[in-house]
Amino acid sequence: MKPAPFGYHDPSTTDEAVALLATLENARALAGGQSLVPMMNFRYAMPDHLIDLNGVAELDRIEIGSDIVLGAMVRQRRIEFSKELRHACPILIDALLNVGHRQTRNRGTLGGSLCNLDPSAELAAMMMLLDARLTARSARGAREIAMADFAQGFMTTALEPDELLTQVAFTPWRTGHGHGFHEYARRHGDFAICSSGVLIEADARGAVTRLAIVIGGVGPAPVRLREAETAAVGQPISAKLIAEIAAVAERVDAVSDAHVGADYRRHLAGVLTRRAMASAIEELKAVAHV
């Protein structure tokens, strides 16, 4: 298979890239190419113009402070091996180790994964869990999009045709929080049939002070269990709480596809959320002595 004919453009700055998006019809931005190139080869995607972002150095950056800011062109492999990110946001690294294989992570980028927005993508689930804020640039200016608003449907984002995702920012949880991530896939490196990620904080008495739960792979976009998160605050950490959260996860809206049915996905959501909760609590007790 080979792609339909297209024009190739190689900007070196963000301004050049957004100017091309503003003037070219049916243009697509190329990041790592791990999804777009196969889609083009199968002619599922047929852009008339390809704007290669690999020469835009300003999009490849990691900044860690009160907020973590990641450029859209940061390679997944660079995130994976960042000791600073491992310390500041360990669940991001845990989830990333389930993304594809070493070869794909060498080329794949954070922004490319988010813009492709596969329903099962681990990085999209993590950005939903972390309440990430995405910056989109166009010739008209920049705007910030909450990750909760970024996913508009199946592999459909809130980006306008002339907009370019330039960075992702989120506030890391305080030192001493617990985290857990579990997923089920047919083979290691495949997209998850279902995944669950949990972040938790507690006070000295062992009562929950903050909780975040995301489930990936069950629908068009990752799902936060926000009502369950709120209801858990003030409750003691216990097997009962874990069971209650898992029961909520088992009731999420889920889709059937060629691989598994909706009922099986809901079952997995409960099982994996139970495991992620248990892992997060175990980590919390280890680092915070709850």
VEXGU-550082 format. One line per 8 residues: number of its first residue (from 1); for each residue x, y, z of N, C-alpha, C. Coordinates in pm, 1 decimal. Each point is the difference from the previous one (the first is absolute). Example, Ala and Ser with C-alpha at 12.3 -4.5 7.8 and 13.67 -1.06 7.14 Angstrom:
BEGIN
1 = 1319.0:-569.0:780.0:-89.0:119.0:0.0:90.0:120.0:0.0  -35.0:105.0:-72.0:82.0:119.0:6.0:-77.0:109.0:73.0
//
This chain:
BEGIN
1 = 84.0:-119.0:0.0:-84.0:119.0:0.0:88.3:125.2:0.0  -48.5:103.6:-60.7:71.9:126.2:2.0:-100.5:114.8:3.9  42.2:116.5:51.7:-95.0:110.8:15.9:-34.8:66.5:-132.4  -109.8:74.2:2.2:-35.3:84.8:-113.6:101.7:113.8:-9.8  16.4:60.7:-113.5:96.8:110.0:-14.5:-29.6:114.5:97.5  106.7:62.4:48.9:-15.3:112.6:91.3:120.6:92.2:-11.8  -20.2:125.7:39.0:110.4:94.6:7.4:65.3:-6.0:136.3  132.0:11.9:3.9:75.8:-10.7:125.5:55.5:136.2:39.6
9 = -18.2:36.5:128.6:46.2:129.8:50.9:79.3:-23.0:127.8  109.4:74.5:15.6:95.5:-24.3:108.7:28.6:129.0:76.4  -94.6:49.6:81.0:22.9:124.3:74.1:102.0:-20.4:111.8  62.0:110.3:42.7:96.9:-6.8:109.8:-47.8:74.5:123.8  -113.3:68.7:-8.4:-55.3:71.8:115.3:-150.3:-25.8:7.5  -55.8:24.8:119.2:-144.6:-14.1:17.8:-74.5:99.5:-87.8  52.1:122.5:-9.0:-65.2:100.7:-84.1:-10.1:-46.1:-145.0  106.5:-59.7:-50.8:-2.9:-50.3:-137.0:-102.8:-111.5:-14.5
17 = -7.3:-88.2:100.2:-92.1:-113.0:-7.2:-145.0:47.0:-0.7  -34.0:94.2:89.6:-139.5:45.8:4.9:-33.9:83.6:-123.3  99.1:69.7:-56.4:-25.4:73.2:-124.0:-33.2:-95.7:-113.6  67.9:-112.0:-6.2:-30.1:-100.6:-101.3:-140.1:-57.9:20.0  -35.7:-27.9:125.9:-133.7:-52.0:28.1:-108.4:99.9:-39.7  32.3:129.1:12.0:-98.4:104.2:-32.7:-21.6:14.4:-149.9  99.1:-39.3:-80.1:-7.8:27.9:-144.1:-19.4:-123.5:-87.0  30.7:-116.4:53.7:-8.3:-122.2:-80.7:-131.3:-73.4:24.6
25 = -60.8:-46.6:-106.2:-123.2:-77.4:11.1:31.9:-147.8:27.3  -81.3:-57.7:86.0:12.1:-143.2:32.1:143.2:-35.2:39.6  51.6:72.5:100.4:135.6:-23.9:49.0:-4.7:-76.5:132.2  99.2:-83.5:23.2:13.7:-71.7:126.4:140.3:22.0:52.9  10.9:10.6:133.2:130.2:12.0:64.8:54.8:-139.2:27.7  128.1:-18.7:-26.8:67.4:-126.9:23.9:88.2:13.9:123.2  -25.9:-82.3:100.8:82.5:0.0:121.0:92.4:-121.6:-5.8  -30.6:-106.4:77.0:84.0:-119.5:-6.3:-29.7:-87.6:-119.7
33 = -122.9:11.0:-50.9:-36.6:-77.1:-117.7:-38.9:-144.2:27.3  -5.1:-40.1:127.9:-27.7:-139.7:30.9:-145.0:-39.4:-28.2  -89.2:97.1:-5.7:-139.6:-27.5:-35.0:-36.5:58.7:-135.4  42.1:124.4:-25.1:-40.3:67.1:-123.1:56.2:-68.0:-124.4  125.5:-40.5:3.2:60.1:-60.5:-119.4:-69.7:-130.7:-37.8  -25.3:-92.6:93.9:-77.8:-118.8:-38.6:-139.2:34.9:-52.2  -64.9:100.0:60.7:-131.9:41.2:-47.4:7.5:52.5:-142.8  107.1:71.8:-31.2:18.4:48.5:-136.7:29.5:-114.9:-96.0
41 = 79.7:-95.3:44.6:32.7:-113.2:-86.5:-124.1:-81.8:-35.5  -92.6:-10.3:94.1:-125.4:-71.1:-26.1:-105.9:92.1:-61.4  37.6:125.5:-19.7:-88.4:102.0:-57.0:-125.8:23.0:83.8  15.1:-27.6:129.7:-103.8:40.8:94.2:8.4:151.5:20.4  122.8:52.9:-6.1:23.3:144.7:2.6:67.5:38.7:-131.2  -51.7:104.7:-65.3:55.5:42.7:-128.7:16.8:151.4:-2.4  96.3:52.7:78.1:23.8:144.0:-3.9:63.1:42.5:-131.3  -30.4:122.1:-41.0:65.8:55.5:-118.6:135.7:59.1:34.6
49 = 17.0:33.4:128.4:126.2:59.0:45.2:37.0:-60.4:135.2  128.7:-29.2:15.9:52.6:-53.1:124.3:99.4:101.3:57.0  -25.7:45.4:123.2:86.1:99.7:64.2:81.1:-71.0:107.7  126.8:-21.5:-27.9:88.5:-76.3:87.7:47.7:88.2:115.6  -33.8:-39.2:122.2:34.8:79.6:118.3:133.8:-40.0:61.9  68.0:-96.0:-57.0:120.7:-51.0:63.8:114.3:101.4:2.2  -8.2:102.9:-83.0:102.7:103.4:2.9:-33.9:117.5:89.0  -113.5:-5.3:69.7:-42.0:111.3:86.6:49.1:-27.8:141.4
57 = 121.2:45.4:30.2:65.6:-34.0:126.3:-75.5:53.4:121.7  -69.2:113.8:-13.8:-67.1:59.9:116.1:-115.4:-84.1:51.2  -46.2:-97.2:-79.7:-108.5:-87.2:43.7:50.5:-121.3:77.5  130.0:-12.2:11.5:60.0:-115.0:68.9:64.3:47.2:129.8  -80.7:9.5:105.0:53.3:48.8:127.4:-75.4:-61.8:116.9  70.0:-10.2:112.6:-57.2:-44.8:126.2:35.0:103.7:106.0  -101.9:57.1:63.1:21.3:98.0:106.6:-73.3:-48.5:124.5  71.9:-9.8:111.2:-58.1:-50.1:123.8:14.8:104.4:109.5
65 = -112.8:49.0:49.0:-3.3:96.4:109.0:-129.9:-20.0:76.2  -66.3:109.6:34.4:-130.7:-13.4:63.2:-98.5:-66.6:-95.8  20.6:20.3:-129.6:-69.9:-73.0:-105.0:102.3:-77.6:-82.5  -46.4:-109.1:-58.4:81.4:-73.7:-96.2:-47.6:39.0:-139.2  92.5:45.0:-84.0:-32.1:40.9:-136.2:78.9:-88.8:-95.2  -71.6:-66.0:-88.4:62.0:-89.8:-97.2:-32.8:47.8:-140.3  102.9:21.6:-80.0:-22.3:38.0:-138.4:-65.5:-113.1:-77.1  -77.1:34.8:-100.8:-74.6:-100.3:-74.6:91.1:-98.9:-72.1
73 = 123.9:41.5:-30.2:90.6:-87.7:-74.4:97.7:-76.2:89.8  -24.3:-1.2:129.8:85.0:-80.1:89.0:-21.3:-147.7:-31.6  109.3:-70.4:-24.5:-9.1:-142.7:-30.9:-43.4:-77.1:124.7  -78.0:-103.8:-22.7:-44.5:-82.9:110.7:118.9:-62.7:72.8  101.5:-35.7:-73.9:119.6:-60.8:60.6:70.3:98.7:92.9  -0.9:128.5:-34.6:62.7:100.0:85.7:-77.2:14.2:130.7  -132.5:-2.7:-7.6:-80.7:4.0:122.0:28.4:-123.0:85.1  5.2:-114.4:-64.6:21.8:-126.5:70.5:128.3:1.3:82.4
81 = 105.5:62.2:-51.0:129.3:-3.9:67.6:30.4:126.3:80.5  -96.6:88.7:15.8:21.8:120.9:78.2:-10.2:-29.7:150.0  110.8:10.7:70.4:-2.1:-22.3:144.5:-84.4:105.5:70.8  2.7:121.8:-53.5:-78.4:107.6:61.1:-149.2:-27.1:-11.4  -43.8:-49.1:-116.1:-141.2:-32.7:-17.1:-37.7:-122.8:81.4  87.7:-96.3:11.8:-26.4:-117.3:83.1:-25.6:42.0:143.8  75.8:99.3:47.4:-18.5:47.6:137.3:-126.7:83.8:13.0  -25.2:88.3:-96.1:-111.8:93.8:10.2:-133.7:-62.9:-34.7
89 = -1.0:-95.8:-94.1:-126.4:-57.6:-47.0:21.9:-146.8:-36.0  18.0:-85.0:98.9:36.5:-139.8:-28.7:-104.0:-77.0:-79.7  -129.1:31.4:16.4:-101.0:-77.1:-72.1:11.8:20.7:-151.6  48.2:116.1:-42.9:18.2:25.4:-142.2:99.9:-98.3:-58.9  107.3:-27.4:73.1:101.3:-93.6:-48.5:-54.7:-142.9:1.9  -72.3:-35.5:106.4:-57.4:-134.3:8.6:-92.2:-27.7:-118.5  -83.1:97.4:-33.5:-91.6:-16.9:-112.8:76.4:-5.0:-132.3  101.6:83.5:-12.8:75.5:8.7:-125.1:70.3:-131.4:-33.5
97 = 38.0:-76.4:100.5:66.6:-127.4:-24.9:-91.6:-100.0:-69.5  -130.0:29.3:-4.2:-95.5:-84.9:-70.4:-28.4:48.6:-142.0  61.7:110.4:-39.4:-24.5:57.5:-132.7:90.5:-66.8:-102.5  -58.1:-77.0:-88.3:76.5:-58.5:-109.6:122.3:-76.8:46.8  109.5:20.3:-71.8:126.8:-66.8:28.6:112.1:104.2:-6.6  120.7:-42.1:34.1:112.3:93.8:2.7:14.7:73.0:-133.2  -17.3:-72.1:-109.3:18.9:60.9:-131.3:-102.3:110.2:-26.7  -126.2:-23.7:37.8:-101.6:102.6:-23.6:15.2:116.0:95.9
105 = 41.6:-27.1:124.4:19.4:109.3:96.8:120.2:86.5:-36.3  94.6:-55.7:-73.8:114.3:79.7:-46.1:-45.0:114.3:-90.8  -106.3:-22.4:-76.5:-47.3:99.5:-95.7:-130.1:67.4:43.2  -86.2:-73.7:65.4:-130.2:54.0:38.6:12.3:119.5:91.7  -90.5:95.4:-12.3:2.6:121.8:80.1:-125.2:10.0:86.5  8.6:82.9:102.3:-115.9:25.0:85.3:-112.4:63.5:-80.8  31.9:106.2:-72.3:-102.0:70.5:-75.7:-61.1:-84.9:-109.9  81.5:-81.6:-65.0:-52.1:-85.7:-104.8:-101.8:-98.4:53.3
113 = 28.1:-57.7:116.6:-93.3:-94.1:60.9:-130.2:68.7:38.1  9.5:119.3:57.3:-120.5:70.6:42.3:-84.2:41.6:-120.5  64.1:44.2:-106.5:-75.6:44.4:-117.5:-60.2:-117.5:-76.0  65.0:-114.6:3.7:-58.5:-119.3:-61.3:-121.4:-46.8:80.4  9.7:11.3:131.2:-108.5:-25.3:94.4:-64.5:-136.7:-18.4  83.0:-102.5:-7.2:-54.3:-134.4:2.5:-71.4:-20.7:133.3  -119.0:-60.8:0.0:-76.5:-14.7:124.0:74.9:-72.7:111.8  95.3:-84.7:-38.1:71.6:-79.4:99.0:137.4:54.9:35.1
121 = 38.0:112.5:-56.2:135.2:52.2:18.7:27.4:36.2:145.7  110.1:-51.9:50.9:33.2:21.9:140.3:31.5:146.7:30.9  66.9:69.3:-92.7:36.5:138.9:27.5:-122.4:90.4:6.3  -100.9:-27.7:-81.9:-123.8:76.8:9.0:-67.0:-22.9:134.6  0.7:-124.8:47.4:-57.5:-29.4:131.5:74.6:73.3:110.5  132.3:5.1:-10.2:78.2:68.6:103.7:-27.9:150.1:0.6  -10.9:59.8:-117.2:-28.4:143.1:-3.1:-139.9:30.1:53.7  -94.2:-91.5:-20.1:-133.7:16.3:57.9:8.5:-13.0:152.0
129 = 77.2:-94.6:47.4:15.5:-21.3:144.4:63.2:120.6:67.4  95.2:62.9:-68.9:76.7:110.5:57.6:-62.5:136.8:-26.4  -119.3:1.7:-59.4:-67.9:126.2:-31.5:91.2:92.8:-80.1  60.6:-55.4:-102.5:95.9:75.7:-81.3:-67.9:113.1:-75.5  80.3:101.3:-29.0:-43.0:115.2:-79.1:85.0:2.0:-126.7  -66.0:-1.5:-114.6:68.2:-8.4:-128.5:-2.7:136.2:-67.5  111.9:41.2:-56.3:8.5:127.4:-71.2:-0.6:-25.0:-150.4  -93.3:66.3:-67.7:-10.3:-8.2:-145.6:38.0:134.3:-59.5
137 = 81.9:-3.0:-103.6:44.1:122.5:-67.3:-49.4:1.0:-143.5  -38.2:118.2:-46.2:-32.7:21.0:-140.3:48.8:138.8:-37.3  -17.6:37.9:-125.1:36.6:135.5:-42.3:-85.4:103.6:70.5  -112.6:-42.8:55.9:-89.9:91.7:72.1:41.0:20.4:144.9  93.7:-81.7:50.4:43.3:12.3:138.5:0.1:-135.4:68.6  3.7:3.8:133.7:6.2:-122.8:79.1:-122.3:-10.0:89.4  -38.7:-122.5:30.1:-107.9:-22.2:95.9:29.2:-125.9:80.2  -54.5:-3.5:120.7:19.3:-113.3:88.7:-126.1:-85.8:0.1
145 = 18.3:-130.6:-6.7:-110.9:-94.2:-3.4:19.2:-100.4:113.5  -99.6:-14.5:85.3:5.8:-102.5:103.4:-7.5:-138.1:-64.4  75.3:-95.4:53.6:-2.9:-134.2:-56.5:-141.5:-55.9:0.8  -79.0:36.6:98.9:-138.6:-46.8:6.5:-81.5:47.2:-119.9  41.4:112.2:-60.8:-70.8:54.7:-116.2:68.8:-33.9:-132.0  121.3:-53.8:8.6:79.0:-25.2:-120.5:-57.5:-115.4:-81.4  -46.1:-104.1:69.2:-55.8:-116.0:-68.0:-144.7:27.5:-38.0  -27.0:3.8:-130.0:-133.6:32.5:-49.1:-77.2:-122.5:-50.0
153 = 65.9:-111.5:-16.2:-62.8:-120.2:-51.5:106.7:-97.6:-41.6  -38.3:-104.2:-72.8:95.5:-102.6:-40.1:110.6:59.5:-86.2  122.7:-0.1:52.3:118.4:51.0:-69.3:-23.8:140.6:-55.6  -75.8:80.4:74.4:-33.3:136.0:-41.3:31.5:95.8:113.5  82.6:100.8:-28.4:40.4:94.9:102.0:-67.2:134.9:-20.5  21.4:88.8:95.7:-56.2:135.1:-7.0:84.6:94.2:-84.1  109.5:-48.5:-57.4:84.7:85.6:-82.4:-71.6:40.9:-127.8  12.8:127.0:-35.2:-49.0:47.1:-129.7:100.3:-40.8:-108.6
161 = -42.7:-4.6:-126.8:91.0:-43.6:-106.8:128.2:81.8:-9.4  -2.8:126.2:42.7:119.1:84.3:-10.6:77.2:8.6:131.2  -35.3:-84.3:97.7:65.8:6.0:130.7:102.2:-111.2:15.9  104.3:31.8:76.5:108.2:-92.9:28.9:12.2:-14.9:151.2  0.6:-122.2:49.5:26.1:-23.6:141.6:147.5:27.2:27.0  29.0:91.2:92.5:139.3:38.4:24.7:53.3:-49.3:134.6  -86.3:-7.6:101.4:49.3:-45.9:129.6:-113.5:-54.0:84.6  40.5:-74.5:102.7:-92.9:-55.6:98.7:53.8:38.1:136.9
169 = -88.1:48.5:87.0:41.1:39.9:134.4:-95.1:-60.3:102.7  54.2:-36.8:114.9:-83.3:-47.3:110.2:73.9:22.7:131.3  -76.1:6.2:107.1:56.4:19.6:132.4:23.0:-135.6:64.3  124.4:-33.7:35.1:25.3:-131.3:60.2:-60.1:-9.9:140.2  -36.0:-120.0:38.3:-50.4:-22.0:135.2:115.5:12.2:98.6  -34.3:30.5:124.1:104.0:25.1:100.3:80.0:-126.5:27.1  123.3:17.5:44.2:85.3:-112.3:35.9:-65.9:-80.4:111.8  0.8:-130.0:-16.3:-60.9:-86.0:101.0:-135.2:-55.6:-40.0
177 = -48.1:32.1:-122.0:-127.3:-56.1:-43.7:20.0:-144.4:-45.4  -110.9:-71.6:-8.8:4.4:-136.0:-50.5:-46.7:-5.6:-144.5  53.1:-92.8:-76.4:-38.8:-12.7:-140.6:-5.0:-146.7:-38.8  -88.9:-31.4:-93.1:-10.3:-136.2:-50.0:-54.3:-0.1:-141.6  58.3:-81.1:-86.2:-47.0:-12.6:-138.3:2.2:-145.9:-40.5  -113.9:-46.3:-53.4:-9.3:-136.6:-50.0:-77.1:1.2:-131.8  37.8:-90.2:-89.2:-73.7:-12.3:-125.0:-0.5:-145.0:-45.0  -94.4:-28.6:-90.2:-4.2:-131.7:-63.5:3.4:19.6:-150.5
185 = 93.0:-68.2:-65.4:11.0:1.7:-146.2:21.3:-143.2:-47.0  -32.3:-26.1:-124.6:16.8:-135.6:-53.7:146.0:-43.5:1.9  90.2:92.9:-31.1:143.6:-24.9:5.7:65.2:124.3:57.3  115.7:-16.4:62.5:71.7:116.2:48.7:34.2:91.3:-117.2  -29.1:128.8:16.3:26.7:96.3:-105.2:-121.4:32.9:-83.6  -104.4:-86.0:5.5:-124.3:31.6:-69.9:-73.0:111.4:74.3  -91.5:65.3:-71.0:-86.6:94.7:67.6:-83.6:-75.6:103.3  -25.0:64.8:111.3:-73.2:-64.7:108.5:-145.5:-23.9:-38.1
193 = -50.3:-117.4:32.0:-143.8:-23.0:-8.1:-67.9:78.5:111.2  67.0:8.3:113.4:-47.3:84.7:110.3:119.2:32.8:87.8  -0.9:119.7:58.4:104.7:39.3:93.4:-62.2:81.2:112.5  70.6:8.6:111.8:-47.1:80.9:112.1:119.8:61.8:71.0  -11.6:127.5:30.2:104.1:71.2:73.4:-59.7:71.3:120.1  74.4:-0.1:110.4:-49.3:59.0:125.7:109.5:84.1:64.6  -37.5:116.8:48.6:84.2:83.1:85.5:-76.3:24.2:130.1  70.5:-5.5:112.5:-68.4:16.3:128.2:89.2:70.7:101.2
201 = -61.9:84.9:81.0:65.3:62.4:114.6:-87.3:-24.1:122.5  62.9:-4.1:118.0:-73.5:-23.6:123.8:61.7:79.9:113.0  -77.9:20.8:105.6:52.2:70.7:116.7:62.7:-98.9:97.6  46.6:50.1:112.8:71.0:-83.2:97.2:-89.5:-107.0:60.7  -131.0:20.9:-4.1:-93.7:-98.4:54.6:-34.7:-109.4:-100.6  48.6:14.5:-122.7:-29.3:-100.3:-100.6:-128.6:24.8:-75.0  -49.9:122.9:5.0:-119.7:35.8:-75.0:40.2:65.0:-132.4  -74.6:-28.0:-102.9:29.3:53.4:-132.9:-18.9:151.2:-0.7
209 = 99.4:71.2:-48.5:-12.3:145.3:-17.3:-10.7:38.6:-147.3  45.6:-88.1:-89.2:-7.4:27.9:-143.5:11.0:-131.6:-74.8  -79.3:-13.0:-105.3:-1.4:-123.3:-77.8:-31.2:31.6:-145.2  70.5:-64.7:-91.0:-27.9:12.2:-143.1:6.7:-139.1:-62.1  -98.0:-31.2:-84.7:-9.0:-132.4:-62.9:-33.7:18.2:-147.2  74.4:-66.5:-86.8:-29.7:3.4:-143.0:-10.1:-141.9:-52.5  -90.6:-20.2:-93.9:-12.9:-128.9:-67.2:15.0:24.6:-149.0  88.8:-73.4:-63.0:23.7:14.2:-143.1:-45.1:-123.8:-75.7
217 = -28.8:19.2:-127.7:-31.0:-112.5:-86.2:-144.6:-42.9:-4.0  -85.5:58.1:84.6:-139.5:-46.0:5.4:-90.7:75.3:-96.3  40.9:118.1:-43.1:-82.7:81.4:-87.7:85.1:84.7:-91.6  -58.1:102.3:-61.5:74.6:84.0:-94.2:114.8:77.0:63.6  -7.1:23.9:131.3:103.3:76.3:69.1:11.5:-50.7:143.0  113.1:26.4:67.0:13.7:-41.1:139.7:-109.5:61.9:87.2  -38.1:-72.4:105.2:-110.1:39.9:86.6:50.7:22.7:142.0  -31.1:114.1:56.3:27.2:26.2:141.1:-122.2:-38.2:84.4
225 = 22.8:-60.4:114.7:-108.2:-33.7:92.6:-14.4:112.3:101.7  -41.9:116.3:-45.2:5.0:120.4:83.5:-95.6:-6.7:120.0  -118.0:-54.8:-17.8:-92.4:-8.2:113.3:55.3:-92.0:107.6  58.2:-111.0:-41.3:59.8:-91.8:96.9:120.5:63.5:68.8  76.9:77.9:-74.0:115.0:69.0:59.3:-44.9:93.8:111.6  -103.7:77.8:-28.6:-50.1:96.2:98.9:-58.3:-71.6:120.8  -76.7:-107.0:-24.6:-64.5:-71.8:109.3:101.1:-67.2:91.8  118.4:-32.4:-52.9:100.4:-70.5:79.8:71.8:91.0:98.8
233 = 0.5:129.9:-25.2:72.7:93.4:88.4:-59.7:-5.1:140.4  86.1:-18.5:98.5:-42.7:-9.6:139.7:-21.9:-141.9:46.1  -8.8:-94.3:-92.9:-20.2:-138.9:37.9:133.2:-64.8:37.4  -1.5:-92.9:94.7:123.6:-71.2:33.3:39.8:-94.4:-111.6  129.4:-14.3:-19.4:50.8:-95.4:-98.0:-26.6:-140.3:51.8  -71.0:-78.2:-78.9:-40.8:-133.4:45.6:-34.6:-86.4:-119.5  -15.0:-130.1:27.9:-44.6:-92.8:-104.3:-140.1:36.9:-47.3  -80.7:51.7:89.8:-135.6:40.6:-35.9:3.1:112.8:-102.9
241 = 88.0:97.6:20.3:10.9:110.6:-94.6:44.9:-50.7:-136.2  97.7:-89.2:-1.5:47.7:-54.6:-126.7:-113.5:-71.1:-73.1  -77.4:-78.2:71.8:-110.9:-73.2:-60.8:-105.5:96.0:-54.5  -26.8:107.0:71.9:-99.5:97.5:-46.1:45.6:69.0:-127.8  127.6:36.5:-5.0:53.2:64.9:-119.9:-2.4:-96.0:-118.0  38.9:-125.6:22.8:-0.7:-99.7:-107.4:-140.9:-22.0:-53.2  -98.6:3.0:89.3:-139.0:-17.9:-42.9:-45.0:114.3:-90.4  43.9:121.7:30.8:-30.8:114.1:-86.1:64.9:-18.9:-136.9
249 = 124.9:-46.0:-1.1:71.3:-21.0:-125.8:-71.1:-102.1:-88.2  -61.3:-99.9:61.0:-68.7:-104.1:-76.5:-126.7:50.1:-68.8  -42.2:122.2:34.4:-123.1:52.9:-59.0:26.0:106.8:-106.5  126.1:18.9:-38.6:29.1:102.2:-101.1:-60.5:-38.8:-134.1  -30.6:100.2:-80.4:-43.9:-27.2:-136.6:117.2:-59.1:-78.0  -25.3:-106.6:-72.3:106.5:-67.2:-75.0:-51.7:-38.7:-138.1  94.3:-20.6:-91.1:-34.1:-35.5:-137.3:46.6:-141.3:-30.5  -66.9:-61.3:-95.5:42.6:-129.2:-54.5:74.5:23.9:-130.4
257 = 96.0:-87.2:-29.5:68.9:7.5:-128.6:36.3:-140.5:-44.9  87.5:-10.4:-97.7:35.6:-131.4:-55.3:77.5:-85.1:99.7  53.5:61.7:105.2:83.8:-74.0:94.8:-79.4:-51.0:119.3  -76.5:86.5:65.7:-74.8:-38.9:119.7:-132.4:75.4:4.2  -90.1:-48.6:84.1:-128.9:64.5:17.2:2.1:103.4:110.4  -105.9:78.7:5.7:-10.4:105.8:99.9:-2.3:-57.0:141.7  -69.8:-111.3:19.8:-8.3:-59.1:133.7:137.9:-41.5:50.3  80.7:-54.7:-89.4:134.7:-40.6:40.1:85.2:121.7:35.2
265 = -15.7:107.6:-76.4:75.0:121.5:31.9:-40.5:54.5:137.8  -129.3:-2.4:29.9:-43.8:46.9:131.6:56.4:-89.1:110.4  2.3:-130.4:-24.6:59.9:-91.5:97.3:147.0:34.1:22.3  73.0:20.7:-110.1:140.9:36.7:12.2:17.6:132.5:73.5  -88.9:95.5:-25.7:9.8:129.3:67.2:-6.2:-17.7:151.0  -88.3:-86.6:47.0:-8.3:-25.1:143.7:123.2:-68.8:54.2  44.6:-104.7:-70.3:117.1:-75.3:45.4:124.8:87.3:2.9  22.9:73.7:-108.0:122.2:80.0:-9.8:-2.9:119.4:93.9
273 = -117.7:58.4:22.8:-9.2:110.6:95.3:25.5:-49.5:141.4  -50.1:-118.1:31.6:29.5:-59.1:131.4:151.5:-15.6:17.4  66.2:-50.9:-103.2:145.0:-20.6:8.7:73.9:133.0:7.9  -43.0:97.6:-80.2:67.0:130.4:2.6:-19.0:68.6:134.5  -120.5:-10.5:57.0:-24.2:56.4:133.2:91.4:-66.6:103.3  8.0:-132.1:-4.7:83.8:-72.2:95.3:146.7:39.2:-14.1  47.3:12.1:-123.4:139.2:40.2:-22.7:25.1:141.0:50.0  -94.0:92.1:-25.7:16.1:138.8:42.7:2.6:9.5:152.1
281 = -84.9:-75.3:66.0:-4.2:2.6:147.1:126.1:-60.6:58.5  47.3:-108.7:-60.6:124.8:-60.5:46.6:116.2:98.0:-13.3  6.1:70.8:-113.3:105.2:99.8:-20.3:-14.6:113.7:99.2  -122.8:43.5:22.4:-24.7:109.1:94.7:48.4:-37.5:139.3  -30.6:-118.4:43.8:43.4:-44.5:133.5:150.5:-10.6:8.2  63.4:-39.4:-110.7:146.0:-16.4:0.7:71.0:134.6:10.5  -52.4:102.9:-68.1:71.0:128.2:-3.8:-49.9:99.0:104.6  -125.6:-16.9:44.4:-56.5:97.8:94.4:-29.6:-60.1:136.0
289 = 20.1:-131.6:13.8:-23.4:-68.3:127.4:-142.6:20.4:49.9  -97.9:-8.1:-92.6:-139.8:13.5:38.2:-44.9:-121.7:77.8
//
